Amino acid sequence: MKRKKPPSKRVYHYEINEEGELLFEGRPLLDEKTISFFLRHLKPVDENDSDAFPLIEGKTLPQYVVYCQGEKNFVTCLDTPLVTTSLDIIKSKEGKILSVTLIFRGGIKEILNPKTLSIDTNNILYFMALKGKVKGRFSRKCYIEITNFIFEKDGVYILEINDKTYPIKPGVL
């Protein structure tokens, strides 16, 4: 018989809203270093983790956990844990995209991997980030900005970066 570990002494619950704000007890965290730490250390929750169960009652199961100095910090996301706050789009003299840097809360920056782009039925544009381990999406502002460079060809939406075309997959990652 497999023995369950006793619950951790300090267990907290955080939420990431649809705008990518990290909330504790309904209030957004403002410290960029704390936000960066949380976003960089997200781990999928083990569904057998006994500490997660008290959080489930009447709520969505936390998708992520962040371990820090003996604490378990569970994180529930209303959509995705990563939401862009801005983009750094480098363009050629002709106005073509050479690269796109995604910028997130906590000062996190990452070059967009356009091979991971997908769009859902609500026209929300998603991608994978943090070395392909965490799903993210474009904020409304960034979505409008990037769609200026997306075009349709033969019924498929395409983003062209550095003279390469990347189809945007239908469906969620």
HUBELPE-V357366 format. One record per backbone hydrogen bond with DSSP energy under -0.5 kcal/mol. NH is the residue of the N-H (numbers start at 1). CO is the residue of the C=O. If there is no record, write none. Layout:
nh & co
NH & CO
NH & CO
This chain:
nh & co
10 & 70
11 & 9
12 & 72
14 & 74
15 & 23
16 & 76
17 & 15
17 & 21
20 & 17
23 & 15
23 & 21
24 & 27
25 & 13
27 & 24
29 & 22
32 & 30
35 & 31
36 & 32
37 & 33
38 & 34
39 & 35
40 & 36
41 & 37
41 & 38
42 & 39
43 & 65
45 & 63
47 & 45
49 & 46
50 & 48
52 & 49
53 & 49
54 & 50
55 & 52
56 & 52
56 & 53
57 & 53
59 & 56
63 & 75
64 & 75
65 & 43
66 & 73
68 & 71
71 & 68
72 & 10
73 & 66
73 & 71
74 & 12
74 & 72
75 & 64
76 & 14
78 & 16
82 & 135
83 & 81
84 & 137
85 & 103
86 & 103
88 & 101
89 & 87
90 & 88
90 & 99
91 & 89
92 & 96
95 & 92
98 & 90
99 & 90
101 & 88
102 & 100
102 & 110
103 & 86
104 & 108
105 & 83
107 & 104
108 & 105
110 & 102
112 & 100
114 & 112
116 & 113
117 & 114
118 & 126
119 & 169
120 & 124
123 & 120
125 & 123
126 & 118
126 & 124
127 & 136
129 & 134
133 & 129
133 & 130
134 & 129
136 & 127
137 & 82
138 & 125
143 & 139
144 & 140
145 & 141
146 & 142
147 & 143
148 & 144
148 & 145
149 & 146
150 & 147
151 & 158
153 & 156
156 & 153
158 & 151
159 & 166
160 & 149
161 & 159
161 & 164
162 & 97
164 & 161
166 & 159
168 & 157
169 & 117
169 & 167
171 & 119
